[in-house]
Amino acid sequence: MSLHEECGVFGVISPESADLASVVYYGLYALQHRGQESCGIVVNDDGVFSSHKDLGLVSEVFSPDTLSRLTKGKMAVGHVRYGTTGGNNRNNCQPIEVNHQKGKMALAHNGNLSNAAQLRNQLELSGAIFHTTSDTETIAYIITRERLRTASIEDAVSKAMDLLDGAYSLVLMSAQKLICARDPYGFRPLCYGKTPDGMYVAASESCALRAIGAEFVRDLEPGEILVFGPEGVVSRREHCGKKSKKICIFEYIYFARPDSVINGVSVHEARIRAGRILAKEHPAGADIVIGVPDSGLDAALGFSMESGIDYGIGLIKNKYIGRTFISPGQSARLDQVRIKLSAIDESVRDKRVILIDDSIVRGTTSGRIVKLLREAGAKEIHMRISSPPFLNPCYYGTDIDSRENLIACHHSVEETARIIGADSLGYLPVSELDTLIGSCGYCSACFDGNYPTEIPSDTRKDRFERKLSERTTQ
């Protein structure tokens, strides 16, 4: 089982034709932490779409020459991907483009449908032919089908939302309109802003708005459809209030960038609070508090503030290596830890160290980090985790599709500490999650098993790829 994180979506609409590919490029660059597998941009020039998509980082896929070949236009959408369903191949790159009887569409999606397999089976039985193994194509098919029956693209999106279950934040472009939609639970973030020259911008996180000089306006409400077009900005709320709000709590713990604000809550402040809680719940005598870059640093600062133990930099990250949590393949993860991180001997030698990280999944990476600090001369290592233990699969975008390889499902806290080589281990209590972001409604099913939706019957990550493989061998 390989773990991945989220995707990032970005869209822009301009009152005048402009070099929007560059705007989307910088927006995606700010969202690169959400996906490092592939990326793509589609530009709309009066209904004529030009696009480029490929595997790799934003800076690798889009050279100056590549960006210059994309036409100017009044609308564009972009996507960075780490797939939670479907494999790592070019067919799964987004945005997905569709040509249909009533025009064109480009769709970028963040999240996972919990009823994707059921919907896909229904579409295949009606004659649909799939070219990708991601559930985003299922969404595209349903919206396209509804578009052929309805008077507008926004009506089609609304009709499609009646059928979709699970997590989806969408940015969709037709010939004349830019549409944003957020699922009724609000699992995944989506916000929009406006630039001084009149461009409207939608993005997974507010940090991407700032990157291109847009002022944050607000988050989309769960269930809201936002339409940017000839009539200006129109909000449709027929799906709002149908479900309880369930923002993914792991957005605050790990996924989002610290400078983002989601649903009015600062990610940085939420992580500071997590560190303070850990200092109260799991104190330890130590000489220095250090964090694992990047998402453990804010929590480490909070632990230091609360405990009075000095905060220090004990690990240095190679900024050109991707996050190991989303590295495809266990062997790659083992190899990357030492390449990605190095210990500062002078900071930790002969010291009792409190090490803060955002999570332990299998324990492999944690064990390697503890070993790095031991080799650097740390006398004691007390590991503290700014999330509760992973105990359950996620069906909404975090690629944890079974309990088989989750270390906390098979070992006690003391056993886990022994396995990773730490002197002690402490997790954030589930009961303290409210303290992180308030009681505004969040999903913590991966920690407590309280799923907001029906659990899908086919929960394996490769369910679509497996079907394709089976067919080719028959």
Salt bridges, closest charged atoms under 4 A:
GLU5 OE2 - ARG323 NH1 3.34
GLU6 OE1 - ARG188 NE 3.04
GLU37 OE2 - ARG81 NH1 2.24
ASP54 OD1 - ARG90 NE 2.77
GLU97 OE2 - LYS53 NZ 3.05
GLU124 OE2 - ARG120 NE 3.63
GLU124 OE1 - LYS467 NZ 2.85
GLU124 OE1 - ARG471 NH2 3.06
GLU146 OE2 - ARG145 NH2 3.53
GLU146 OE2 - ARG149 NH1 3.44
GLU154 OE2 - LYS177 NZ 2.90
ASP155 OD1 - ARG236 NH1 2.59
ASP162 OD1 - HIS239 ND1 3.80
GLU205 OE2 - HIS33 NE2 2.82
GLU205 OE2 - ARG34 NH1 2.79
GLU221 OE1 - LYS245 NZ 3.54
GLU224 OE2 - ARG218 NH2 2.64
GLU224 OE2 - ARG237 NH2 3.57
GLU238 OE2 - ARG236 NH2 2.77
GLU251 OE1 - ARG34 NH1 2.91
GLU251 OE2 - ARG188 NH1 3.08
ASP259 OD2 - ARG210 NH2 3.48
ASP259 OD2 - ARG257 NH2 2.71
ASP287 OD1 - ARG352 NH2 3.08
ASP294 OD2 - LYS317 NZ 2.85
ASP298 OD1 - HIS268 ND1 2.61
GLU306 OE1 - ARG276 NH1 2.83
ASP345 OD2 - ARG349 NH2 3.85
GLU375 OE1 - ARG338 NH2 3.38
GLU380 OE1 - HIS382 NE2 2.78
ASP399 OD2 - HIS4 NE2 3.79
GLU415 OE1 - HIS411 ND1 3.64
ASP423 OD2 - ARG374 NH2 2.90
ASP458 OD1 - ARG460 NE 3.49
ASP458 OD2 - ARG466 NH2 3.17
ASP462 OD1 - ARG466 NH1 3.33
GLU470 OE2 - ARG466 NE 3.83
